Amino acid sequence: MPKALSTRIVGGIWWFFTLIIISSYTANLAAFLTVERMESPIDSADDLAKQTKIEYGVVEDGSTMTFFKFTVLGNPGCLHKNKLIKTKISTYDKMWEFMSSRRHSVMVKSVEEGIQRVLTSDYAFLMESTTIEFVTQRNCNLTQIGGLIDSKAYGVGTPMDVPPTSPLLAGSPYRDKITIAILQLQEEGKLHMMKEKWWRGNGCPEEESKEASALGVQNIGGIFIVLAAGLVLSVFVAVGEFLYKSKQNAQLEKRSFCSAMVDELRVSLKCQRRLKHKPQAPVMVKTEEVINMHTFNDRRLPGKETMA
């Protein structure tokens, strides 16, 4: 245990600083591990296909069901003698096999029915990404898991010119104009702006990052201020102790305060231990011994007569 008050202050402040840093790190780590355990066990279509606890389905005879059917079974025009030609076993095969084997329990009649089933039971609903994004922006209890399993663009249907007046005029005269207008809106970013305006909801907060949040200056900046203040206080206390010690030595050794302070500083810089000044006690001798001593000294001096 240090004896000097300034050293004790430094030790106490450093102990307090270390305690706060370790406590903050432990609390942040515990919160991160708790969030990790609360995360959804399903993050992609592969995770969904590997389990059977959570049921999943699509709108019956909808576009998503058609995608799975054609991907797994192939184009119906390529079937021969009602024998289905399946593709190789994959994630989509497993998902279609699961949905087709439980057709009456996992298929729904409409998007609204699928959404309601997700809210009330362990059920995952597969549908178009634009519809999912629109719904999840307006219902904070719903979320999108994983990425896209297929990508297709939307198109605008136009009527055919029936009967065409000539082969060169076949088709709608508005098709090319609409196509050029859509491409121009896309290049100018107006389509994205309109989507942000009409698709984005108002009530749902932004999705939090799954990564651990770092402890920044705003979290632990106060403890560094306490550490700096403690170090400054210990410096002032050390200077006060130095001046007080120098004054004591000057009074004890009967010399000036400046010389005692210089001597104390020299000892401190050399990391030496100053020996305490102990005044010598007066020596008591008998009077006869003093007289005899003087007599002996007088006899040894030349030119002096011997005392009788």
N, C-alpha and C positions, 0 to 999 in steps of 0.2 A: 504494500500500500504506500503510495507516494506521501511524503511528509509536507511538501510545499503546497500551499493553497492553490496556486495557479495550475500546478500539475494535476491536482485533484479535479479542478474544474474541467480541464481538457479531457481527462479520463471519463468523467461523468457525462459530458456532452457527447463524446464519441460512443460510449455505451448506449446512450439514448438514441443516437442516430442509427446505429447498427440494429437496434431493436425495432425501430419503426420501419426500416428498409426490409428486414426479414418478414415482419408482419404483413406489410403491403404485398410482398411477393407471394407469400403463402395464401393470402386472401384472394389475390387475382388468379392464382393457379387453381384454387378450389372452385371458384366461380366458373372458370373455363372448363374444368372437368365435369361440373354439373351440367353445363350447357351441352357438352358433347354427349352425355347420356340421354338428354332430352331430345336430341335430334331425331328426325324421322329415319327409320331403318331402310327406307326405299328412296333411292336417289336417281334411278334410271329405269328404263324398260327391262334391262337385264335383271335388276333386283326384283322387279315385279314378277318376271317370269320364273324366278327361282323359288318362289314361295307360293303357298296356297291359303295362308291365313286371311289375307286381304283379297277379297274378290274384285274383279275388274271386268268391265264390259263396255259396249258401244251402243249407239242407237241402231236398232234393228233395221236392216236394209238401207243404212245410211252410207255416206261416202267413206267413213272410216272403216266400216265393216267390209265394204267393197275392196278397199285397199288390202286388208288382211286376206281376204278370200283370193284375190288375184295374185298376191305375193306368194302365198303358200300353195295354192292349188293351180295356179297358172291361168292363162286366158281361157275362158270357156270355149272359145272358138277352136282351141287346140286339143280339145278332148276327143277321144276316139272310143266309140262303143261304151260310152258312159263310164269309162275307167279314168279315174283322176290321176294325173301325173303330178306328183308332189315335188317340190324343191327339196334341197338338202335340209337336214335338221338345223334349225337356227332359233334365235330368240323369238322371231315372229311365228315360227311353227309351234313352239310351246304355248305361246299366248293364244293362237287361234285354236289349238287343240283344247285348251282350257275353256275358252269361251264357247266353242261349239258343243263341248260335252255338257255344259251347264247352260245351254241356250235359254231355257225358260226362266232361269233364276238370275242371270247376269245381264241379259239384253234388256234394254228399255225402249219405250215407245217414242220418247221425245227427249230433248235436251233438258227441259225443266224437270222431268222425272229423274234423270241421271244426277242432276245437281242436288235435288232433294235427297236422293239416296246417299250421296256422298256426305251430306250434312248429318244424316241420322244413323249411319252404320259404317262398318269397316268396308268401304267400297271405293275403288278408284275408277274414274270415268274418263275414257279416251275419246277425244274429239278434236276438232280443228284448233290450231294454235291461236288464231285470231279471236275465236269465240272464247277460248280459255282466258286469254288476256283481258277481254272485255268484262267477263264475269268476275274474275279475281280482283279487278280494280274496283269493283262495287260491293264485294262481299269479302270482308277481312278474314272470315273463317275458312276461306278456300285459298289454295296455293297451287302453283304449277310445279311439278316434279320432273326433273330431267329435261332433255332437249327434244328436238324434233325427230320423229321416226320416219318422216317422209316430207318432201318439199314439192309443192305444186303451186302454180300461180293462178290467180283469178283472171277471168276474162269477161268482157262485156258482149253479150249476144246481140246481134243485129239481124233484122229480117232479110231474107233472100229476095232478089228481084225475080219474081215468078209471074209469068214466064219471061225469061230474059229476051230482050229485043235482039241481042246478038251475043255470041260467045265472049266478046271482049267486055261486055257490060254485066256479066254474071256476078251476082253478089250485091250487097248493099252499098250504095254510094257513100254512106256515112262511116264505113268501117275504117278506111285509111285516115279520115279526119279525126276520128275518136282515138285511134292508135297514136297518131302524132301528138295529139293534145295530152294524152296520158304520159307519153315519154317526156314531153316538155315539163309537165308538172313534177315528174320524178326527178329530172335533172336539176330543177330549181329548188328541190327540197320541200315543195309545197305539200306533197302527199304526206311526208313525215310530219309536217306541222299540223295538218288536219287530223292525222291519227292521234297525235299528242293531245289535241284539243278535245276530240270526241271520244277517244278510247280511255283516256286516263280519268280515274275517279277522283274523289275529293277526300274520302274519309280514311283510307288505309295508310298507315305509316310505311316508310321505306323498309325494305327487308334488310335486317342486320347481317353483317358479315359473320361467317362461320369461323374466321380466324381469331386467334386470341388477340385482344386489344393490348397494346403496349402501354406501360406506365410512363406517361409524359411528364413534362415540367409542371403542368397544371394539376397533376395528381400528387406529386411528391416534392413540389418546389418549396413548400413551407418548411419541411425538415432541413433542407439545405440552408435556408435562412437562419434557422435555429442553430445549426452547426457553425455558420459564419459568426453569428452573434456571440456564441460561446467562446470561440477562438479569440475574438477581439477582446472580450471580457478577461480571458485568461492572460492576454498580453498586458493589459493595464494592471492586473493584479501582480504579475511578475515584475513589472517596472516598480510598482509600489514596494514590493518585498525587497527588491534590489536597493532602492534608496534607503529604506529603513535599516537594512543590514549594514550598509555603508556608514550610516550615521552612528549606529551602535559601535562599530569597529573604531571609528574616529574618536569617539568619546572614551572608549576603553584603552586605546593605545596612545591617547594624548597627542593626536596629530590632526592635520586639516581634513575637512570633509572631502575635498577634491582628491587628495592623495589616497585616502581610504577607498573612494569610489573607483579610482583607476586600478588600484590593487585588487579590489573585488572583481572588477571586470576582467582583468588579466587571468585571475584564477578560474573564473567561469568559462572563458574562451578556451583555456587549456584543459578543461574538464578535470580539474584537480580539486582536491578537498582541502579547504582552508583550515589550518590548525588554529585552534582557539588560543588566544593570548592569555597566559596565566602569570600574573604578577608574582615575583619572588618574595617569599616571606623574609622579614628581617632576621639576621643571625644574632643570637644572643651569646656574648662571650663575657668571661669574668674580667674584672678590673686588673687583677694581678697578671693575667695572661697578656693583656694589652701592654702593661708596663714592661714586662719581660721581653715582649716582642720589639718594642721600641729600643730597649737597652741593647739587644742583640744587633739591631740594625745600626745603632750608633757606633758600636765597636768596629764594625766592618768598614766604616767610612774613614778615609785617610785624613790626617790632620786633626783628628779628634782624640782627646785624652780619654784614657780608660777611667770609667767611673768606679770609685771604691765601693 
